[in-house]
Amino acid sequence: MPIRIRLDEVLAAKHLKAKQIAAEIGVSETHLSLFRSGKVRGVRFATLAKLCAALGCQPGDLLVYEPGESDLADGDDDGE
């Protein structure tokens, strides 16, 4: 997937544990773990906003786009 999750890097830089952040933003550790591993198909803006508030960061600190040749190919799941 061309979107890479950088949550682990942000947590390490701030010396925080995922368990702490999950409790602070009100999501399960399992849900946060799935997000951290990139195994989710999407994230709610409200959840992203809570993560940014708790970590004192911007969405771009948590998500990175790494271009790939197939990014503009037909058949993607964007609903169009």
mmCIF file of the N, C-alpha and C atoms, coordinates in Angstrom:
data_MODEL
# 
_entry.id   MODEL 
# 
loop_
_atom_site.group_PDB 
_atom_site.id 
_atom_site.type_symbol 
_atom_site.label_atom_id 
_atom_site.label_alt_id 
_atom_site.label_comp_id 
_atom_site.label_asym_id 
_atom_site.label_entity_id 
_atom_site.label_seq_id 
_atom_site.pdbx_PDB_ins_code 
_atom_site.Cartn_x 
_atom_site.Cartn_y 
_atom_site.Cartn_z 
_atom_site.occupancy 
_atom_site.B_iso_or_equiv 
_atom_site.pdbx_formal_charge 
_atom_site.auth_seq_id 
_atom_site.auth_comp_id 
_atom_site.auth_asym_id 
_atom_site.auth_atom_id 
_atom_site.pdbx_PDB_model_num 
ATOM 1   N N  . MET A 1 1  ? 0.847   -1.181 0.000   1.00 0.00 ? 1  MET A N  1 
ATOM 2   C CA . MET A 1 1  ? 0.000   0.000  0.000   1.00 0.00 ? 1  MET A CA 1 
ATOM 3   C C  . MET A 1 1  ? 0.888   1.239  0.000   1.00 0.00 ? 1  MET A C  1 
ATOM 4   N N  . PRO A 1 2  ? 0.510   2.242  -0.747  1.00 0.00 ? 2  PRO A N  1 
ATOM 5   C CA . PRO A 1 2  ? 1.358   3.438  -0.849  1.00 0.00 ? 2  PRO A CA 1 
ATOM 6   C C  . PRO A 1 2  ? 1.290   4.359  0.369   1.00 0.00 ? 2  PRO A C  1 
ATOM 7   N N  . ILE A 1 3  ? 0.356   4.114  1.289   1.00 0.00 ? 3  ILE A N  1 
ATOM 8   C CA . ILE A 1 3  ? 0.281   4.914  2.513   1.00 0.00 ? 3  ILE A CA 1 
ATOM 9   C C  . ILE A 1 3  ? 0.934   4.115  3.636   1.00 0.00 ? 3  ILE A C  1 
ATOM 10  N N  . ARG A 1 4  ? 1.945   4.707  4.247   1.00 0.00 ? 4  ARG A N  1 
ATOM 11  C CA . ARG A 1 4  ? 2.655   4.036  5.339   1.00 0.00 ? 4  ARG A CA 1 
ATOM 12  C C  . ARG A 1 4  ? 2.329   4.738  6.648   1.00 0.00 ? 4  ARG A C  1 
ATOM 13  N N  . ILE A 1 5  ? 2.041   3.954  7.675   1.00 0.00 ? 5  ILE A N  1 
ATOM 14  C CA . ILE A 1 5  ? 1.718   4.466  9.000   1.00 0.00 ? 5  ILE A CA 1 
ATOM 15  C C  . ILE A 1 5  ? 3.014   4.639  9.784   1.00 0.00 ? 5  ILE A C  1 
ATOM 16  N N  . ARG A 1 6  ? 3.217   5.828  10.344  1.00 0.00 ? 6  ARG A N  1 
ATOM 17  C CA . ARG A 1 6  ? 4.438   6.133  11.091  1.00 0.00 ? 6  ARG A CA 1 
ATOM 18  C C  . ARG A 1 6  ? 4.188   6.272  12.597  1.00 0.00 ? 6  ARG A C  1 
ATOM 19  N N  . LEU A 1 7  ? 3.089   5.724  13.077  1.00 0.00 ? 7  LEU A N  1 
ATOM 20  C CA . LEU A 1 7  ? 2.725   5.887  14.482  1.00 0.00 ? 7  LEU A CA 1 
ATOM 21  C C  . LEU A 1 7  ? 3.803   5.345  15.413  1.00 0.00 ? 7  LEU A C  1 
ATOM 22  N N  . ASP A 1 8  ? 4.367   4.189  15.101  1.00 0.00 ? 8  ASP A N  1 
ATOM 23  C CA . ASP A 1 8  ? 5.412   3.627  15.962  1.00 0.00 ? 8  ASP A CA 1 
ATOM 24  C C  . ASP A 1 8  ? 6.607   4.566  16.073  1.00 0.00 ? 8  ASP A C  1 
ATOM 25  N N  . GLU A 1 9  ? 6.969   5.198  14.969  1.00 0.00 ? 9  GLU A N  1 
ATOM 26  C CA . GLU A 1 9  ? 8.102   6.130  14.975  1.00 0.00 ? 9  GLU A CA 1 
ATOM 27  C C  . GLU A 1 9  ? 7.801   7.351  15.846  1.00 0.00 ? 9  GLU A C  1 
ATOM 28  N N  . VAL A 1 10 ? 6.574   7.858  15.742  1.00 0.00 ? 10 VAL A N  1 
ATOM 29  C CA . VAL A 1 10 ? 6.184   9.026  16.546  1.00 0.00 ? 10 VAL A CA 1 
ATOM 30  C C  . VAL A 1 10 ? 6.150   8.653  18.024  1.00 0.00 ? 10 VAL A C  1 
ATOM 31  N N  . LEU A 1 11 ? 5.595   7.479  18.340  1.00 0.00 ? 11 LEU A N  1 
ATOM 32  C CA . LEU A 1 11 ? 5.552   7.029  19.737  1.00 0.00 ? 11 LEU A CA 1 
ATOM 33  C C  . LEU A 1 11 ? 6.968   6.891  20.303  1.00 0.00 ? 11 LEU A C  1 
ATOM 34  N N  . ALA A 1 12 ? 7.861   6.295  19.542  1.00 0.00 ? 12 ALA A N  1 
ATOM 35  C CA . ALA A 1 12 ? 9.241   6.104  20.013  1.00 0.00 ? 12 ALA A CA 1 
ATOM 36  C C  . ALA A 1 12 ? 9.933   7.444  20.244  1.00 0.00 ? 12 ALA A C  1 
ATOM 37  N N  . ALA A 1 13 ? 9.725   8.383  19.338  1.00 0.00 ? 13 ALA A N  1 
ATOM 38  C CA . ALA A 1 13 ? 10.359  9.700  19.466  1.00 0.00 ? 13 ALA A CA 1 
ATOM 39  C C  . ALA A 1 13 ? 9.870   10.436 20.707  1.00 0.00 ? 13 ALA A C  1 
ATOM 40  N N  . LYS A 1 14 ? 8.630   10.172 21.103  1.00 0.00 ? 14 LYS A N  1 
ATOM 41  C CA . LYS A 1 14 ? 8.047   10.846 22.268  1.00 0.00 ? 14 LYS A CA 1 
ATOM 42  C C  . LYS A 1 14 ? 8.125   9.987  23.532  1.00 0.00 ? 14 LYS A C  1 
ATOM 43  N N  . HIS A 1 15 ? 8.760   8.825  23.425  1.00 0.00 ? 15 HIS A N  1 
ATOM 44  C CA . HIS A 1 15 ? 8.921   7.904  24.552  1.00 0.00 ? 15 HIS A CA 1 
ATOM 45  C C  . HIS A 1 15 ? 7.579   7.536  25.175  1.00 0.00 ? 15 HIS A C  1 
ATOM 46  N N  . LEU A 1 16 ? 6.614   7.201  24.313  1.00 0.00 ? 16 LEU A N  1 
ATOM 47  C CA . LEU A 1 16 ? 5.283   6.814  24.762  1.00 0.00 ? 16 LEU A CA 1 
ATOM 48  C C  . LEU A 1 16 ? 4.988   5.383  24.343  1.00 0.00 ? 16 LEU A C  1 
ATOM 49  N N  . LYS A 1 17 ? 4.068   4.766  25.065  1.00 0.00 ? 17 LYS A N  1 
ATOM 50  C CA . LYS A 1 17 ? 3.625   3.408  24.756  1.00 0.00 ? 17 LYS A CA 1 
ATOM 51  C C  . LYS A 1 17 ? 2.265   3.481  24.070  1.00 0.00 ? 17 LYS A C  1 
ATOM 52  N N  . ALA A 1 18 ? 2.042   2.581  23.131  1.00 0.00 ? 18 ALA A N  1 
ATOM 53  C CA . ALA A 1 18 ? 0.764   2.532  22.418  1.00 0.00 ? 18 ALA A CA 1 
ATOM 54  C C  . ALA A 1 18 ? -0.393  2.343  23.401  1.00 0.00 ? 18 ALA A C  1 
ATOM 55  N N  . LYS A 1 19 ? -0.165  1.552  24.442  1.00 0.00 ? 19 LYS A N  1 
ATOM 56  C CA . LYS A 1 19 ? -1.208  1.297  25.444  1.00 0.00 ? 19 LYS A CA 1 
ATOM 57  C C  . LYS A 1 19 ? -1.663  2.605  26.094  1.00 0.00 ? 19 LYS A C  1 
ATOM 58  N N  . GLN A 1 20 ? -0.722  3.494  26.386  1.00 0.00 ? 20 GLN A N  1 
ATOM 59  C CA . GLN A 1 20 ? -1.055  4.794  26.991  1.00 0.00 ? 20 GLN A CA 1 
ATOM 60  C C  . GLN A 1 20 ? -1.935  5.624  26.052  1.00 0.00 ? 20 GLN A C  1 
ATOM 61  N N  . ILE A 1 21 ? -1.528  5.671  24.799  1.00 0.00 ? 21 ILE A N  1 
ATOM 62  C CA . ILE A 1 21 ? -2.256  6.492  23.823  1.00 0.00 ? 21 ILE A CA 1 
ATOM 63  C C  . ILE A 1 21 ? -3.636  5.912  23.556  1.00 0.00 ? 21 ILE A C  1 
ATOM 64  N N  . ALA A 1 22 ? -3.741  4.591  23.458  1.00 0.00 ? 22 ALA A N  1 
ATOM 65  C CA . ALA A 1 22 ? -5.046  3.959  23.241  1.00 0.00 ? 22 ALA A CA 1 
ATOM 66  C C  . ALA A 1 22 ? -6.011  4.348  24.354  1.00 0.00 ? 22 ALA A C  1 
ATOM 67  N N  . ALA A 1 23 ? -5.546  4.285  25.599  1.00 0.00 ? 23 ALA A N  1 
ATOM 68  C CA . ALA A 1 23 ? -6.401  4.650  26.732  1.00 0.00 ? 23 ALA A CA 1 
ATOM 69  C C  . ALA A 1 23 ? -6.757  6.128  26.691  1.00 0.00 ? 23 ALA A C  1 
ATOM 70  N N  . GLU A 1 24 ? -5.787  6.964  26.339  1.00 0.00 ? 24 GLU A N  1 
ATOM 71  C CA . GLU A 1 24 ? -6.026  8.413  26.325  1.00 0.00 ? 24 GLU A CA 1 
ATOM 72  C C  . GLU A 1 24 ? -7.049  8.829  25.276  1.00 0.00 ? 24 GLU A C  1 
ATOM 73  N N  . ILE A 1 25 ? -7.020  8.188  24.107  1.00 0.00 ? 25 ILE A N  1 
ATOM 74  C CA . ILE A 1 25 ? -7.942  8.594  23.039  1.00 0.00 ? 25 ILE A CA 1 
ATOM 75  C C  . ILE A 1 25 ? -9.214  7.760  23.001  1.00 0.00 ? 25 ILE A C  1 
ATOM 76  N N  . GLY A 1 26 ? -9.300  6.739  23.862  1.00 0.00 ? 26 GLY A N  1 
ATOM 77  C CA . GLY A 1 26 ? -10.534 5.966  23.975  1.00 0.00 ? 26 GLY A CA 1 
ATOM 78  C C  . GLY A 1 26 ? -10.747 4.917  22.895  1.00 0.00 ? 26 GLY A C  1 
ATOM 79  N N  . VAL A 1 27 ? -9.669  4.285  22.435  1.00 0.00 ? 27 VAL A N  1 
ATOM 80  C CA . VAL A 1 27 ? -9.810  3.163  21.507  1.00 0.00 ? 27 VAL A CA 1 
ATOM 81  C C  . VAL A 1 27 ? -9.161  1.940  22.136  1.00 0.00 ? 27 VAL A C  1 
ATOM 82  N N  . SER A 1 28 ? -9.534  0.776  21.640  1.00 0.00 ? 28 SER A N  1 
ATOM 83  C CA . SER A 1 28 ? -8.944  -0.444 22.184  1.00 0.00 ? 28 SER A CA 1 
ATOM 84  C C  . SER A 1 28 ? -7.492  -0.573 21.725  1.00 0.00 ? 28 SER A C  1 
ATOM 85  N N  . GLU A 1 29 ? -6.733  -1.303 22.505  1.00 0.00 ? 29 GLU A N  1 
ATOM 86  C CA . GLU A 1 29 ? -5.342  -1.560 22.118  1.00 0.00 ? 29 GLU A CA 1 
ATOM 87  C C  . GLU A 1 29 ? -5.299  -2.342 20.808  1.00 0.00 ? 29 GLU A C  1 
ATOM 88  N N  . THR A 1 30 ? -6.265  -3.221 20.615  1.00 0.00 ? 30 THR A N  1 
ATOM 89  C CA . THR A 1 30 ? -6.333  -4.006 19.383  1.00 0.00 ? 30 THR A CA 1 
ATOM 90  C C  . THR A 1 30 ? -6.548  -3.096 18.181  1.00 0.00 ? 30 THR A C  1 
ATOM 91  N N  . HIS A 1 31 ? -7.482  -2.157 18.316  1.00 0.00 ? 31 HIS A N  1 
ATOM 92  C CA . HIS A 1 31 ? -7.756  -1.224 17.222  1.00 0.00 ? 31 HIS A CA 1 
ATOM 93  C C  . HIS A 1 31 ? -6.509  -0.404 16.895  1.00 0.00 ? 31 HIS A C  1 
ATOM 94  N N  . LEU A 1 32 ? -5.840  0.093  17.905  1.00 0.00 ? 32 LEU A N  1 
ATOM 95  C CA . LEU A 1 32 ? -4.640  0.893  17.676  1.00 0.00 ? 32 LEU A CA 1 
ATOM 96  C C  . LEU A 1 32 ? -3.532  0.031  17.070  1.00 0.00 ? 32 LEU A C  1 
ATOM 97  N N  . SER A 1 33 ? -3.439  -1.210 17.492  1.00 0.00 ? 33 SER A N  1 
ATOM 98  C CA . SER A 1 33 ? -2.439  -2.122 16.944  1.00 0.00 ? 33 SER A CA 1 
ATOM 99  C C  . SER A 1 33 ? -2.678  -2.372 15.453  1.00 0.00 ? 33 SER A C  1 
ATOM 100 N N  . LEU A 1 34 ? -3.929  -2.555 15.073  1.00 0.00 ? 34 LEU A N  1 
ATOM 101 C CA . LEU A 1 34 ? -4.260  -2.742 13.663  1.00 0.00 ? 34 LEU A CA 1 
ATOM 102 C C  . LEU A 1 34 ? -3.889  -1.505 12.850  1.00 0.00 ? 34 LEU A C  1 
ATOM 103 N N  . PHE A 1 35 ? -4.144  -0.329 13.388  1.00 0.00 ? 35 PHE A N  1 
ATOM 104 C CA . PHE A 1 35 ? -3.768  0.915  12.711  1.00 0.00 ? 35 PHE A CA 1 
ATOM 105 C C  . PHE A 1 35 ? -2.248  0.998  12.577  1.00 0.00 ? 35 PHE A C  1 
ATOM 106 N N  . ARG A 1 36 ? -1.545  0.710  13.657  1.00 0.00 ? 36 ARG A N  1 
ATOM 107 C CA . ARG A 1 36 ? -0.077  0.782  13.668  1.00 0.00 ? 36 ARG A CA 1 
ATOM 108 C C  . ARG A 1 36 ? 0.532   -0.131 12.618  1.00 0.00 ? 36 ARG A C  1 
ATOM 109 N N  . SER A 1 37 ? -0.072  -1.296 12.417  1.00 0.00 ? 37 SER A N  1 
ATOM 110 C CA . SER A 1 37 ? 0.471   -2.267 11.472  1.00 0.00 ? 37 SER A CA 1 
ATOM 111 C C  . SER A 1 37 ? 0.034   -2.004 10.033  1.00 0.00 ? 37 SER A C  1 
ATOM 112 N N  . GLY A 1 38 ? -0.871  -1.057 9.838   1.00 0.00 ? 38 GLY A N  1 
ATOM 113 C CA . GLY A 1 38 ? -1.343  -0.749 8.493   1.00 0.00 ? 38 GLY A CA 1 
ATOM 114 C C  . GLY A 1 38 ? -2.373  -1.738 7.976   1.00 0.00 ? 38 GLY A C  1 
ATOM 115 N N  . LYS A 1 39 ? -2.972  -2.515 8.877   1.00 0.00 ? 39 LYS A N  1 
ATOM 116 C CA . LYS A 1 39 ? -3.929  -3.542 8.475   1.00 0.00 ? 39 LYS A CA 1 
ATOM 117 C C  . LYS A 1 39 ? -5.362  -3.035 8.422   1.00 0.00 ? 39 LYS A C  1 
ATOM 118 N N  . VAL A 1 40 ? -5.567  -1.743 8.545   1.00 0.00 ? 40 VAL A N  1 
ATOM 119 C CA . VAL A 1 40 ? -6.903  -1.180 8.437   1.00 0.00 ? 40 VAL A CA 1 
ATOM 120 C C  . VAL A 1 40 ? -7.082  -0.574 7.051   1.00 0.00 ? 40 VAL A C  1 
ATOM 121 N N  . ARG A 1 41 ? -8.313  -0.525 6.593   1.00 0.00 ? 41 ARG A N  1 
ATOM 122 C CA . ARG A 1 41 ? -8.600  0.042  5.268   1.00 0.00 ? 41 ARG A CA 1 
ATOM 123 C C  . ARG A 1 41 ? -8.860  1.533  5.345   1.00 0.00 ? 41 ARG A C  1 
ATOM 124 N N  . GLY A 1 42 ? -9.075  2.038  6.536   1.00 0.00 ? 42 GLY A N  1 
ATOM 125 C CA . GLY A 1 42 ? -9.345  3.455  6.705   1.00 0.00 ? 42 GLY A CA 1 
ATOM 126 C C  . GLY A 1 42 ? -9.276  3.836  8.164   1.00 0.00 ? 42 GLY A C  1 
ATOM 127 N N  . VAL A 1 43 ? -9.305  5.136  8.393   1.00 0.00 ? 43 VAL A N  1 
ATOM 128 C CA . VAL A 1 43 ? -9.306  5.654  9.759   1.00 0.00 ? 43 VAL A CA 1 
ATOM 129 C C  . VAL A 1 43 ? -10.260 6.845  9.790   1.00 0.00 ? 43 VAL A C  1 
ATOM 130 N N  . ARG A 1 44 ? -11.033 6.933  10.830  1.00 0.00 ? 44 ARG A N  1 
ATOM 131 C CA . ARG A 1 44 ? -11.965 8.065  10.977  1.00 0.00 ? 44 ARG A CA 1 
ATOM 132 C C  . ARG A 1 44 ? -11.167 9.330  11.269  1.00 0.00 ? 44 ARG A C  1 
ATOM 133 N N  . PHE A 1 45 ? -11.601 10.424 10.699  1.00 0.00 ? 45 PHE A N  1 
ATOM 134 C CA . PHE A 1 45 ? -10.938 11.700 10.956  1.00 0.00 ? 45 PHE A CA 1 
ATOM 135 C C  . PHE A 1 45 ? -10.961 12.039 12.443  1.00 0.00 ? 45 PHE A C  1 
ATOM 136 N N  . ALA A 1 46 ? -12.035 11.657 13.133  1.00 0.00 ? 46 ALA A N  1 
ATOM 137 C CA . ALA A 1 46 ? -12.130 11.928 14.571  1.00 0.00 ? 46 ALA A CA 1 
ATOM 138 C C  . ALA A 1 46 ? -11.027 11.190 15.328  1.00 0.00 ? 46 ALA A C  1 
ATOM 139 N N  . THR A 1 47 ? -10.765 9.940  14.932  1.00 0.00 ? 47 THR A N  1 
ATOM 140 C CA . THR A 1 47 ? -9.699  9.167  15.569  1.00 0.00 ? 47 THR A CA 1 
ATOM 141 C C  . THR A 1 47 ? -8.341  9.761  15.250  1.00 0.00 ? 47 THR A C  1 
ATOM 142 N N  . LEU A 1 48 ? -8.146  10.156 13.998  1.00 0.00 ? 48 LEU A N  1 
ATOM 143 C CA . LEU A 1 48 ? -6.893  10.785 13.594  1.00 0.00 ? 48 LEU A CA 1 
ATOM 144 C C  . LEU A 1 48 ? -6.676  12.085 14.360  1.00 0.00 ? 48 LEU A C  1 
ATOM 145 N N  . ALA A 1 49 ? -7.736  12.856 14.544  1.00 0.00 ? 49 ALA A N  1 
ATOM 146 C CA . ALA A 1 49 ? -7.645  14.112 15.294  1.00 0.00 ? 49 ALA A CA 1 
ATOM 147 C C  . ALA A 1 49 ? -7.270  13.847 16.754  1.00 0.00 ? 49 ALA A C  1 
ATOM 148 N N  . LYS A 1 50 ? -7.862  12.815 17.351  1.00 0.00 ? 50 LYS A N  1 
ATOM 149 C CA . LYS A 1 50 ? -7.526  12.471 18.744  1.00 0.00 ? 50 LYS A CA 1 
ATOM 150 C C  . LYS A 1 50 ? -6.072  12.051 18.865  1.00 0.00 ? 50 LYS A C  1 
ATOM 151 N N  . LEU A 1 51 ? -5.597  11.263 17.903  1.00 0.00 ? 51 LEU A N  1 
ATOM 152 C CA . LEU A 1 51 ? -4.195  10.853 17.910  1.00 0.00 ? 51 LEU A CA 1 
ATOM 153 C C  . LEU A 1 51 ? -3.277  12.071 17.824  1.00 0.00 ? 51 LEU A C  1 
ATOM 154 N N  . CYS A 1 52 ? -3.599  12.979 16.921  1.00 0.00 ? 52 CYS A N  1 
ATOM 155 C CA . CYS A 1 52 ? -2.778  14.187 16.758  1.00 0.00 ? 52 CYS A CA 1 
ATOM 156 C C  . CYS A 1 52 ? -2.786  15.039 18.021  1.00 0.00 ? 52 CYS A C  1 
ATOM 157 N N  . ALA A 1 53 ? -3.946  15.167 18.653  1.00 0.00 ? 53 ALA A N  1 
ATOM 158 C CA . ALA A 1 53 ? -4.039  15.950 19.884  1.00 0.00 ? 53 ALA A CA 1 
ATOM 159 C C  . ALA A 1 53 ? -3.221  15.310 21.000  1.00 0.00 ? 53 ALA A C  1 
ATOM 160 N N  . ALA A 1 54 ? -3.339  14.001 21.140  1.00 0.00 ? 54 ALA A N  1 
ATOM 161 C CA . ALA A 1 54 ? -2.626  13.293 22.208  1.00 0.00 ? 54 ALA A CA 1 
ATOM 162 C C  . ALA A 1 54 ? -1.114  13.293 21.995  1.00 0.00 ? 54 ALA A C  1 
ATOM 163 N N  . LEU A 1 55 ? -0.708  13.265 20.735  1.00 0.00 ? 55 LEU A N  1 
ATOM 164 C CA . LEU A 1 55 ? 0.724   13.189 20.426  1.00 0.00 ? 55 LEU A CA 1 
ATOM 165 C C  . LEU A 1 55 ? 1.346   14.545 20.098  1.00 0.00 ? 55 LEU A C  1 
ATOM 166 N N  . GLY A 1 56 ? 0.520   15.583 19.995  1.00 0.00 ? 56 GLY A N  1 
ATOM 167 C CA . GLY A 1 56 ? 1.033   16.901 19.651  1.00 0.00 ? 56 GLY A CA 1 
ATOM 168 C C  . GLY A 1 56 ? 1.687   16.916 18.280  1.00 0.00 ? 56 GLY A C  1 
ATOM 169 N N  . CYS A 1 57 ? 0.994   16.315 17.305  1.00 0.00 ? 57 CYS A N  1 
ATOM 170 C CA . CYS A 1 57 ? 1.560   16.219 15.960  1.00 0.00 ? 57 CYS A CA 1 
ATOM 171 C C  . CYS A 1 57 ? 0.512   16.570 14.912  1.00 0.00 ? 57 CYS A C  1 
ATOM 172 N N  . GLN A 1 58 ? 0.906   16.497 13.664  1.00 0.00 ? 58 GLN A N  1 
ATOM 173 C CA . GLN A 1 58 ? 0.024   16.718 12.523  1.00 0.00 ? 58 GLN A CA 1 
ATOM 174 C C  . GLN A 1 58 ? -0.252  15.385 11.839  1.00 0.00 ? 58 GLN A C  1 
ATOM 175 N N  . PRO A 1 59 ? -1.375  15.269 11.082  1.00 0.00 ? 59 PRO A N  1 
ATOM 176 C CA . PRO A 1 59 ? -1.659  14.016 10.383  1.00 0.00 ? 59 PRO A CA 1 
ATOM 177 C C  . PRO A 1 59 ? -0.499  13.552 9.493   1.00 0.00 ? 59 PRO A C  1 
ATOM 178 N N  . GLY A 1 60 ? 0.188   14.488 8.876   1.00 0.00 ? 60 GLY A N  1 
ATOM 179 C CA . GLY A 1 60 ? 1.325   14.149 8.028   1.00 0.00 ? 60 GLY A CA 1 
ATOM 180 C C  . GLY A 1 60 ? 2.494   13.541 8.782   1.00 0.00 ? 60 GLY A C  1 
ATOM 181 N N  . ASP A 1 61 ? 2.510   13.695 10.096  1.00 0.00 ? 61 ASP A N  1 
ATOM 182 C CA . ASP A 1 61 ? 3.535   13.046 10.903  1.00 0.00 ? 61 ASP A CA 1 
ATOM 183 C C  . ASP A 1 61 ? 3.226   11.556 11.079  1.00 0.00 ? 61 ASP A C  1 
ATOM 184 N N  . LEU A 1 62 ? 1.952   11.203 10.941  1.00 0.00 ? 62 LEU A N  1 
ATOM 185 C CA . LEU A 1 62 ? 1.515   9.824  11.163  1.00 0.00 ? 62 LEU A CA 1 
ATOM 186 C C  . LEU A 1 62 ? 1.344   9.028  9.875   1.00 0.00 ? 62 LEU A C  1 
ATOM 187 N N  . LEU A 1 63 ? 1.078   9.721  8.769   1.00 0.00 ? 63 LEU A N  1 
ATOM 188 C CA . LEU A 1 63 ? 0.811   9.062  7.495   1.00 0.00 ? 63 LEU A CA 1 
ATOM 189 C C  . LEU A 1 63 ? 1.765   9.589  6.429   1.00 0.00 ? 63 LEU A C  1 
ATOM 190 N N  . VAL A 1 64 ? 2.373   8.680  5.688   1.00 0.00 ? 64 VAL A N  1 
ATOM 191 C CA . VAL A 1 64 ? 3.303   9.065  4.628   1.00 0.00 ? 64 VAL A CA 1 
ATOM 192 C C  . VAL A 1 64 ? 2.885   8.376  3.340   1.00 0.00 ? 64 VAL A C  1 
ATOM 193 N N  . TYR A 1 65 ? 2.830   9.134  2.253   1.00 0.00 ? 65 TYR A N  1 
ATOM 194 C CA . TYR A 1 65 ? 2.514   8.587  0.938   1.00 0.00 ? 65 TYR A CA 1 
ATOM 195 C C  . TYR A 1 65 ? 3.804   8.225  0.223   1.00 0.00 ? 65 TYR A C  1 
ATOM 196 N N  . GLU A 1 66 ? 3.904   6.953  -0.175  1.00 0.00 ? 66 GLU A N  1 
ATOM 197 C CA . GLU A 1 66 ? 5.052   6.480  -0.937  1.00 0.00 ? 66 GLU A CA 1 
ATOM 198 C C  . GLU A 1 66 ? 4.532   6.056  -2.306  1.00 0.00 ? 66 GLU A C  1 
ATOM 199 N N  . PRO A 1 67 ? 4.766   6.880  -3.331  1.00 0.00 ? 67 PRO A N  1 
ATOM 200 C CA . PRO A 1 67 ? 4.191   6.642  -4.662  1.00 0.00 ? 67 PRO A CA 1 
ATOM 201 C C  . PRO A 1 67 ? 4.548   5.274  -5.240  1.00 0.00 ? 67 PRO A C  1 
ATOM 202 N N  . GLY A 1 68 ? 3.596   4.749  -5.983  1.00 0.00 ? 68 GLY A N  1 
ATOM 203 C CA . GLY A 1 68 ? 3.796   3.493  -6.690  1.00 0.00 ? 68 GLY A CA 1 
ATOM 204 C C  . GLY A 1 68 ? 3.200   3.600  -8.079  1.00 0.00 ? 68 GLY A C  1 
ATOM 205 N N  . GLU A 1 69 ? 3.655   2.777  -8.999  1.00 0.00 ? 69 GLU A N  1 
ATOM 206 C CA . GLU A 1 69 ? 3.191   2.830  -10.386 1.00 0.00 ? 69 GLU A CA 1 
ATOM 207 C C  . GLU A 1 69 ? 1.700   2.538  -10.516 1.00 0.00 ? 69 GLU A C  1 
ATOM 208 N N  . SER A 1 70 ? 1.161   1.722  -9.649  1.00 0.00 ? 70 SER A N  1 
ATOM 209 C CA . SER A 1 70 ? -0.243  1.318  -9.773  1.00 0.00 ? 70 SER A CA 1 
ATOM 210 C C  . SER A 1 70 ? -1.212  2.262  -9.063  1.00 0.00 ? 70 SER A C  1 
ATOM 211 N N  . ASP A 1 71 ? -0.736  3.351  -8.499  1.00 0.00 ? 71 ASP A N  1 
ATOM 212 C CA . ASP A 1 71 ? -1.606  4.249  -7.734  1.00 0.00 ? 71 ASP A CA 1 
ATOM 213 C C  . ASP A 1 71 ? -2.744  4.844  -8.567  1.00 0.00 ? 71 ASP A C  1 
ATOM 214 N N  . LEU A 1 72 ? -2.530  5.068  -9.838  1.00 0.00 ? 72 LEU A N  1 
ATOM 215 C CA . LEU A 1 72 ? -3.560  5.668  -10.684 1.00 0.00 ? 72 LEU A CA 1 
ATOM 216 C C  . LEU A 1 72 ? -4.234  4.653  -11.600 1.00 0.00 ? 72 LEU A C  1 
ATOM 217 N N  . ALA A 1 73 ? -3.946  3.387  -11.395 1.00 0.00 ? 73 ALA A N  1 
ATOM 218 C CA . ALA A 1 73 ? -4.532  2.326  -12.235 1.00 0.00 ? 73 ALA A CA 1 
ATOM 219 C C  . ALA A 1 73 ? -6.008  2.156  -11.931 1.00 0.00 ? 73 ALA A C  1 
ATOM 220 N N  . ASP A 1 74 ? -6.764  1.692  -12.931 1.00 0.00 ? 74 ASP A N  1 
ATOM 221 C CA . ASP A 1 74 ? -8.184  1.406  -12.746 1.00 0.00 ? 74 ASP A CA 1 
ATOM 222 C C  . ASP A 1 74 ? -8.355  0.243  -11.769 1.00 0.00 ? 74 ASP A C  1 
ATOM 223 N N  . GLY A 1 75 ? -9.518  0.228  -11.107 1.00 0.00 ? 75 GLY A N  1 
ATOM 224 C CA . GLY A 1 75 ? -9.820  -0.893 -10.229 1.00 0.00 ? 75 GLY A CA 1 
ATOM 225 C C  . GLY A 1 75 ? -9.492  -0.651 -8.782  1.00 0.00 ? 75 GLY A C  1 
ATOM 226 N N  . ASP A 1 76 ? -9.099  0.579  -8.422  1.00 0.00 ? 76 ASP A N  1 
ATOM 227 C CA . ASP A 1 76 ? -8.849  0.820  -6.999  1.00 0.00 ? 76 ASP A CA 1 
ATOM 228 C C  . ASP A 1 76 ? -10.156 1.004  -6.273  1.00 0.00 ? 76 ASP A C  1 
ATOM 229 N N  . ASP A 1 77 ? -10.117 1.049  -4.950  1.00 0.00 ? 77 ASP A N  1 
ATOM 230 C CA . ASP A 1 77 ? -11.312 1.031  -4.111  1.00 0.00 ? 77 ASP A CA 1 
ATOM 231 C C  . ASP A 1 77 ? -11.765 2.408  -3.662  1.00 0.00 ? 77 ASP A C  1 
ATOM 232 N N  . ASP A 1 78 ? -11.619 3.434  -4.462  1.00 0.00 ? 78 ASP A N  1 
ATOM 233 C CA . ASP A 1 78 ? -11.932 4.773  -3.986  1.00 0.00 ? 78 ASP A CA 1 
ATOM 234 C C  . ASP A 1 78 ? -13.390 5.145  -4.193  1.00 0.00 ? 78 ASP A C  1 
ATOM 235 N N  . GLY A 1 79 ? -14.203 4.229  -4.693  1.00 0.00 ? 79 GLY A N  1 
ATOM 236 C CA . GLY A 1 79 ? -15.623 4.474  -4.811  1.00 0.00 ? 79 GLY A CA 1 
ATOM 237 C C  . GLY A 1 79 ? -16.039 5.186  -6.079  1.00 0.00 ? 79 GLY A C  1 
ATOM 238 N N  . GLU A 1 80 ? -15.140 5.455  -6.958  1.00 0.00 ? 80 GLU A N  1 
ATOM 239 C CA . GLU A 1 80 ? -15.499 6.137  -8.208  1.00 0.00 ? 80 GLU A CA 1 
ATOM 240 C C  . GLU A 1 80 ? -15.641 5.148  -9.340  1.00 0.00 ? 80 GLU A C  1 
# 
